Amino acid sequence: MITFLDFYKRLTKKSNPNVKKDKILTFPTKVLTGSDTSKETVTLTLKIKEGQETNNYIIYRAYIAQRTNERQGTVNTLTRAEVKGGGRKPWKQKGTGRARAGSNRSPLWKGGGVSFGPKPKIYTNKINRKEWQLAVRSLIILKEPIITVIDHDFSSITKTNDFINLFQTCNVNFSQKITLIVPTIAESLFKATRNIKTTNIMRADTLNLITLLESDYLFISKDSLKIIEETYNG
């Protein structure tokens, strides 16, 4: 017999945030060629913490880390010591009525050096591997409504028109950002899509978080699902 105290403890028991469980995403498989009569469904299993399907803060941290690491840091300005010229005193110290000057490369002069200007710098922002994996998993869960799983051999695509005609069956607007995730990027597929500015091709084991975040359409090859599970469920 369950006492009222036991019932109350069960009712108010908080979920353990360190316990991981599986979030199973189910997608119908779409065949782009021929008549799509198959009703096959596939699943993508992602590990999440109990009581928290997505972690928006980790997505934010991963976004900042990627943006920071992409900075080249090559901007450079010259100080008065580095600007060419300026070794001769422009005029004598006294007797001219003008302000004293020791060099025409002073920061106060046109063509002079820059005071406290930017210098080359290495920008790094480290994020742990498991945090990055969690950010990608959370983002995939958030993008679930726009994900379409496709069963097609993309290595057979050799022309841009072939790619466009293939995806028009999905009612895709090519003025919006399209992302395709495949196991490997064939050279023919890369050449066929490189002149479509709104299309990005990614390998399943090297997903780009910002590209995922900015996608309006997210297409995943059926063969890529297992690779995503193995790579990002760490």
N, C-alpha and C positions, 0 to 999 in steps of 0.2 A: 504493500500500500504506500502510495506517495504522500508524504506529509506536505503541509502548506509551505514549510521552510525549504524543502527540496524543490518544490515547484517554483518558488520564488527565485531560488538560486539558478535554476535552469533558464528562467525567464530573463534574468538580468545578467546572464553570463556574457562577458565580452569576448569578441573574437580575438584570437591570437594573431597579431600582425606578422609574426615570423613563420606562420604555417602557410605553406604554399599549396595551391590547388590548381587544377587544370581548367582553363577557359577554352571551350571547344567552339570554334567558329565553323558554321556549316554553309557551304556555297554550292549552288547548282553549277554543273560544268557546261560551258557553252562551246559548241563546235562552230567554227567560223566558215567552214566550207561544206557544201552540200546541204541537205535538209537536216536541221537539228531536231531529231526526234528522240534523242536519248534523254532519260530522266535521271541520269547518274548525279549523285551528290558527293562532294568530297569535304573533308574536315581539315581544319588547321588547329592544332592544339598548342596553346601558349600558357606558360606558367604565370600565375598571378598570386598576389598575397591575399589571404582570406579577408574579405570585407573591403577590398580595394582593387577594382578591376584595372584602373589606369592611374598613373602617377604623373600629373601635369607638371609638377615641380621638376621631376627628373627630365621630362621632355624639354623644359625650359633650360635646364643646366646643360643638357647635351647640345641644344641649339646654340647657346652662347659659346660652348667649347669649340664647336665646329666652325662657327663664324670667326672666332679669335684665331684659331690655327690656320685659317685660310688667308689671314692678313700677310702681305708680303713684307711689310716693314722696311721698304727700300727708300722711303722719302728722305731727302737730305737737303740741308741748307748750309751755306758757307758762313763761318764767322769772319770777323774783320781780319783775323790772322790767316785765313785760308783764301780770301779773295785776292786775285792777282793785282799787283800794283799797290800804290799808296805808301811807298817807302819814303817819299820826299815830303817835307813839310810844305803845305800849300802856300803859306806866306809867313812872314816873320811874326814873332810873338807879339811885338808891341808896335804902336805907331800907325797902324792902318785904320783904326776905328772899328774894325770888324771883330767878331768873336774869335778867340784864339782857336786854332785847329792844328792838330799834329799829323793828320792823315786824311786823305780824301776817301778812305775806305771805312770811315766811322759809320756805325749804324744810323747816325743822324743824316748821313748824306745819301743822295741818290747814287745807286751803284755800289753802296757800301755793304758791309756784312750784316748778318741778321743776329739780333740778340735773342738768346734762349729759343732758337728755332728747333724744329724737329730734326732728329738724327736717326740713322738706321738702327732698327731695334728688332729683336726676335720676340714675337708674340706667341706665347704658349699658354694653353689652359688645359690641364690634365683632367681627364675623367676616367674613372675606373671602368674596367671592361664589363663588369656585371651591371654597373649603372647604365652603360651604353646599351647593353642588351635589353635591360628593363625599359629604357626609353623607346627603343624600336618596337618592343612588344606592345607597350602602351599605345604607341601611335598607330600600329596596325589595328588594334582593337577600336580606337577612335575612328579610323577610316573604314571600318567594316561596311557602312552603307554604300560606299562608292567602289568597293572591290568586286571585280569580276574574274572568275577563274576560267581560263581558256585551255582547251585541249587542241593544240596545233603545233606543227613542226615549223618553227620560225626560221630555221636555217635554209628553208627552200625559197624564202623571199629574196629577190635580187633587185627589184625595182621599187622606186618610191610609189608609183601608181599602184603596184600590187599591194603594198602595205596600206595605202589609203583606202582602196576598194575593199580590202579585207575587214577593216575596222568600221567601215560605213554600215555594216550589218548590225553593229552595236549602237547605232545612232549617236556616234561620237561627233562632237563639235571641235574641229581642229584649231579653233581660235582659243580654246582652253588648254590647260596643261595636262598632258597625257603621260603616264608612266607605265612602262612595261617591264615586268620582272621575269627574267629567264635564267635557266641554269648556267648557260654559257652564251656569250655574245659572239655569234658568227660574224665574220668579216663582211659577208654579203648583207646581213641584217644591219650592221653598223653603217655601211655605205648607203643603204636604202633609206635610212631614217635621219642621217646627219644633216640634211638640208630642210628638215621639218623643225622649225624653231621651237615649237611647243611640245615636242616629243622627246622623252628621255628613256633610255634603255639601261637597266641596271642588272647586275648579276645578283642572284639570290643570296650569296654569301658575303656580299659587300654592299649592303644597302646604305643609301645616303639619306640621312634623317631629314635634311632640309628639302630635298627633292620630294620625299614622301609627304612632308608637311604641306608643300605648295601644290600638290597634285589635285586636279579636279576629277580625273579618271584614273583608277588604279587597276591595271590588268596584271594578273599573276598566272604564269604558265603552270599547268597542272603538275609538272615535274619539279617545280620550284618549291612546292609546299613542304616536302620532306626536308629539303635543304634549309629552309627557314627555321623549321622546328629544331633541327640539329645544331644550327649555328647560334640561335638567339635564345634558347631555353637553358642557358648556363646558370 
